[in-house]
Amino acid sequence: MNSSTSHNKQRVFITGANRGIGFEITRQCLARGAHVFASCRQPDRAVELKELKTEYADMLSILQLDVTNQAQIDAVVEAVQEEVSGLDILFNNAGISPPEENSRLLESSNVLSVLHVNSVAPIIVAQSFLGLLKAGEEPKIINISSQLGSITRKSGGNGYSYSASKAALNMFSRIMAFDILPEGVITIVIHPGWVKTDMGGKSAHLTVSKSVRGILQVTDKLKKQDAGRFLAWDGVEVPW
């Protein structure tokens, strides 16, 4: 933890915190001494989160959140406000990846569902937490994207919804970054690498713990001039 935040317990909110990258962000932030608000759609089934709760009873709050449900977003904002006066980091990590797609299998309802979760919801969640973030210390919004959202790097077919949703998230995030920077909030999108998770699959080469260590290092070092950037977990710029 950098010197600017070490004197005060960091307050962190994470979406999609029950598995994969979201769970590991939760685990590593708790290990660093942060107060973590971990949200997911079905907390009752989040076995690993519950186990963490026994270890970090006073530092971990588990909240129910479907990021497409405005009433639930409002409820978690209220719940966080009851516990802390500000938020230092928001990790928009929740995302879905549809089954195999090609130009003959697309259904508009499926595409729109992916866009809602992956592109629109992170911006709505960020907007809803803006008051708490503005009251935080060096507040940051970290939107978990993917290099699959890089138009420059796209060189093959398939993956319509997921790739397009991450490209849309990148643009939404870049616009928001410039919009809220005057209010002191730094926003970036980050590519976590090809990680061994349920979504990344077994052939991925990066462990989730190494990816998240990198993400947290990048987050710690962010300056105002970084707002709106598309970075990888190791701090390297990703082409748009």
C-alpha positions as CSV (number, residue, x, y, z in Angstrom):
1,M,0.0,0.0,0.0
2,N,1.4,3.4,-0.9
3,S,2.2,6.0,1.7
4,S,-0.8,8.2,0.8
5,T,-3.2,5.5,1.8
6,S,-1.3,3.5,4.5
7,H,-2.2,5.9,7.3
8,N,-5.9,5.2,6.7
9,K,-7.7,2.0,6.1
10,Q,-8.7,1.8,2.5
11,R,-12.4,1.4,1.7
12,V,-12.9,-0.8,-1.4
13,F,-16.1,-1.9,-3.2
14,I,-16.0,-4.8,-5.6
15,T,-18.6,-6.2,-8.0
16,G,-18.6,-9.9,-9.0
17,A,-16.6,-10.7,-5.9
18,N,-17.6,-14.3,-5.5
19,R,-15.1,-16.0,-7.8
20,G,-12.1,-15.5,-10.1
21,I,-10.5,-12.0,-10.3
22,G,-13.2,-10.4,-8.1
23,F,-12.7,-12.9,-5.3
24,E,-8.9,-12.5,-5.5
25,I,-9.1,-8.7,-5.4
26,T,-11.3,-9.1,-2.3
27,R,-8.7,-11.5,-0.7
28,Q,-5.7,-9.4,-1.4
29,C,-7.3,-6.1,-0.4
30,L,-8.3,-7.7,2.9
31,A,-4.7,-9.0,3.4
32,R,-3.5,-5.4,2.9
33,G,-5.8,-4.2,5.7
34,A,-8.6,-2.7,3.7
35,H,-12.3,-2.6,4.6
36,V,-13.9,-4.5,1.7
37,F,-17.4,-4.4,0.4
38,A,-17.7,-7.6,-1.7
39,S,-20.8,-7.9,-3.8
40,C,-22.2,-10.6,-5.9
41,R,-25.6,-11.9,-7.3
42,Q,-26.0,-14.8,-4.9
43,P,-24.1,-14.3,-1.6
44,D,-25.7,-17.4,-0.1
45,R,-23.8,-19.5,-2.6
46,A,-20.5,-17.6,-2.3
47,V,-18.8,-20.3,-0.1
48,E,-15.3,-18.8,-0.4
49,L,-16.5,-15.4,0.5
50,K,-18.2,-16.7,3.6
51,E,-15.0,-18.5,4.6
52,L,-13.1,-15.2,4.2
53,K,-15.8,-13.5,6.4
54,T,-14.9,-15.9,9.3
55,E,-11.2,-14.7,9.0
56,Y,-12.0,-11.0,8.5
57,A,-15.2,-10.5,10.4
58,D,-14.9,-6.8,10.9
59,M,-13.3,-5.9,7.6
60,L,-15.5,-7.7,5.1
61,S,-19.0,-6.9,4.2
62,I,-20.8,-9.2,1.8
63,L,-23.6,-7.6,-0.2
64,Q,-26.1,-8.9,-2.7
65,L,-25.9,-7.1,-6.1
66,D,-27.1,-7.8,-9.5
67,V,-25.4,-5.0,-11.4
68,T,-28.4,-4.7,-13.8
69,N,-30.8,-4.0,-11.0
70,Q,-31.1,-0.3,-10.0
71,A,-32.9,-1.0,-6.8
72,Q,-30.1,-3.3,-5.6
73,I,-27.5,-0.8,-6.7
74,D,-29.3,1.9,-4.6
75,A,-29.5,-0.6,-1.7
76,V,-25.8,-1.4,-1.6
77,V,-24.9,2.3,-1.9
78,E,-27.1,2.9,1.2
79,A,-25.5,-0.1,3.0
80,V,-22.0,1.2,2.3
81,Q,-23.0,4.7,3.5
82,E,-24.1,3.3,6.8
83,E,-20.6,1.8,7.4
84,V,-18.2,4.4,6.0
85,S,-18.1,8.0,5.1
86,G,-16.3,7.6,1.8
87,L,-15.0,5.0,-0.8
88,D,-11.4,5.0,-2.0
89,I,-11.6,2.3,-4.8
90,L,-14.4,0.9,-6.9
91,F,-13.6,-2.2,-8.8
92,N,-16.2,-2.9,-11.5
93,N,-15.4,-6.5,-12.1
94,A,-18.7,-8.2,-12.7
95,G,-19.0,-9.5,-16.2
96,I,-20.5,-12.3,-18.3
97,S,-19.3,-14.2,-21.4
98,P,-21.9,-15.8,-23.6
99,P,-21.5,-19.2,-25.2
100,E,-19.9,-19.5,-28.6
101,E,-21.2,-17.0,-31.1
102,N,-20.8,-16.5,-34.8
103,S,-22.6,-14.4,-37.4
104,R,-25.3,-17.1,-37.8
105,L,-26.0,-17.6,-34.1
106,L,-26.6,-14.1,-32.8
107,E,-29.7,-13.2,-30.9
108,S,-30.4,-9.6,-30.1
109,S,-31.6,-10.4,-26.5
110,N,-28.4,-12.2,-25.7
111,V,-26.2,-9.5,-27.2
112,L,-28.1,-6.8,-25.3
113,S,-27.9,-8.7,-22.1
114,V,-24.1,-8.9,-22.4
115,L,-23.9,-5.2,-23.2
116,H,-26.0,-4.4,-20.2
117,V,-23.8,-6.3,-17.7
118,N,-20.4,-5.6,-19.2
119,S,-20.7,-2.1,-20.6
120,V,-23.6,-0.1,-19.2
121,A,-23.8,-1.5,-15.6
122,P,-20.3,-0.5,-14.6
123,I,-21.0,3.1,-15.5
124,I,-24.3,3.1,-13.7
125,V,-22.7,1.6,-10.6
126,A,-19.9,4.2,-10.7
127,Q,-22.4,7.0,-11.1
128,S,-24.3,5.7,-8.1
129,F,-21.2,5.6,-5.9
130,L,-19.9,8.9,-7.1
131,G,-20.9,10.8,-3.9
132,L,-19.0,8.3,-1.7
133,L,-16.0,8.3,-4.1
134,K,-15.8,12.1,-4.0
135,A,-15.6,11.8,-0.2
136,G,-12.8,9.2,-0.4
137,E,-9.0,9.5,-0.4
138,E,-7.5,9.7,-3.8
139,P,-10.5,7.9,-5.2
140,K,-10.3,5.6,-8.2
141,I,-12.6,3.7,-10.4
142,I,-11.0,0.6,-11.9
143,N,-13.2,-1.0,-14.7
144,I,-12.0,-4.5,-15.5
145,S,-12.0,-4.7,-19.3
146,S,-10.1,-7.0,-21.7
147,Q,-7.7,-6.9,-24.6
148,L,-10.6,-8.5,-26.5
149,G,-12.1,-5.1,-26.4
150,S,-9.2,-3.7,-28.4
151,I,-10.3,-2.9,-31.9
152,T,-6.7,-2.6,-33.0
153,R,-5.9,-6.1,-31.9
154,K,-9.0,-7.8,-33.2
155,S,-7.9,-10.1,-35.9
156,G,-10.4,-13.0,-36.0
157,G,-14.1,-13.8,-36.0
158,N,-16.4,-14.8,-33.1
159,G,-16.8,-13.3,-29.7
160,Y,-19.2,-10.6,-31.0
161,S,-21.0,-9.7,-27.7
162,Y,-18.0,-10.0,-25.3
163,S,-15.5,-8.1,-27.5
164,A,-18.0,-5.4,-28.4
165,S,-19.1,-5.1,-24.8
166,K,-15.6,-4.5,-23.6
167,A,-14.9,-2.0,-26.5
168,A,-18.1,-0.1,-25.3
169,L,-17.0,-0.3,-21.7
170,N,-13.6,1.3,-22.8
171,M,-15.3,4.2,-24.5
172,F,-17.8,4.7,-21.7
173,S,-15.0,4.7,-19.2
174,R,-12.8,7.1,-21.1
175,I,-15.7,9.6,-21.4
176,M,-16.5,9.2,-17.7
177,A,-12.8,9.6,-16.8
178,F,-12.7,13.1,-18.3
179,D,-16.1,13.9,-16.9
180,I,-15.3,13.2,-13.3
181,L,-11.6,13.9,-13.1
182,P,-12.4,17.6,-12.1
183,E,-14.1,16.1,-9.1
184,G,-10.9,14.3,-8.1
185,V,-11.8,10.8,-9.2
186,I,-9.4,8.8,-11.4
187,T,-11.0,6.3,-13.8
188,I,-9.1,3.7,-15.9
189,V,-9.9,0.4,-17.7
190,I,-7.5,-2.5,-17.1
191,H,-6.9,-5.7,-18.9
192,P,-6.2,-8.4,-16.3
193,G,-4.3,-10.6,-18.7
194,W,-5.3,-14.1,-19.9
195,V,-6.0,-15.5,-16.4
196,K,-6.7,-19.1,-15.2
197,T,-10.3,-18.5,-14.1
198,D,-13.7,-20.1,-15.0
199,M,-13.9,-17.5,-17.8
200,G,-10.3,-17.6,-18.9
201,G,-10.0,-21.4,-19.0
202,K,-7.3,-23.8,-18.1
203,S,-5.0,-22.9,-21.1
204,A,-4.5,-19.4,-19.8
205,H,-1.0,-18.7,-18.6
206,L,-1.4,-16.2,-15.8
207,T,-2.4,-17.1,-12.3
208,V,-5.2,-15.0,-10.8
209,S,-3.0,-14.0,-7.8
210,K,-0.2,-12.6,-10.0
211,S,-2.8,-10.8,-12.2
212,V,-4.4,-9.2,-9.1
213,R,-1.1,-8.3,-7.5
214,G,-0.3,-6.4,-10.7
215,I,-3.7,-4.7,-10.8
216,L,-3.3,-3.5,-7.3
217,Q,0.2,-2.2,-8.0
218,V,-1.1,-0.3,-11.1
219,T,-4.0,1.1,-9.0
220,D,-1.7,2.3,-6.2
221,K,0.5,4.2,-8.6
222,L,-2.3,6.0,-10.6
223,K,-1.9,9.8,-11.0
224,K,-4.4,12.3,-12.5
225,Q,-2.7,12.1,-15.9
226,D,-3.5,8.4,-16.0
227,A,-7.3,9.1,-16.1
228,G,-8.9,7.5,-19.2
229,R,-6.0,5.1,-20.0
230,F,-6.3,1.5,-21.1
231,L,-3.6,-0.4,-19.1
232,A,-2.8,-4.1,-18.7
233,W,-2.3,-5.7,-15.3
234,D,1.5,-5.1,-15.6
235,G,1.1,-1.4,-16.3
236,V,1.7,-1.7,-20.1
237,E,-0.6,0.4,-22.3
238,V,-3.1,-1.6,-24.4
239,P,-4.0,-0.2,-27.8
240,W,-7.6,0.9,-28.3
